[in-house]
Amino acid sequence: MNSGKLVAIVEDELAIRENYSAALQRNGYRVQGYASRQAALSAFDTRLPDLVIIDINLGDEIEGGFELCRELRARSAC
């Protein structure tokens, strides 16, 4: 099914991040959660996840999720 795929959740609200994480882990996914764009980017320097779920508004960054998406697209192989 998911073969232990790695899913990253970038969400500044802890309760929402934990809810998504728990649901995905129940279905066999490995999950890493990040509260900010900067924290996620630092982790992604080591390895890009198989899937990233991104909140649009990240803390004080109104469009931080969109910026993160642009940065990830630039890093990923086409």
PEZIPE-V589606 format. One record per helix or strand of 2 or more residues. SS is the DSSP state (H for helix, E for strand). FROM is the first residue (numbers start at 1). TO is the last residue. Records with the same first field share a line. If there is no record, write none. Layout:
SS: FROM-TO + FROM-TO
This chain:
E: 6-10 + 30-34 + 51-54
H: 14-26 + 37-44 + 64-75
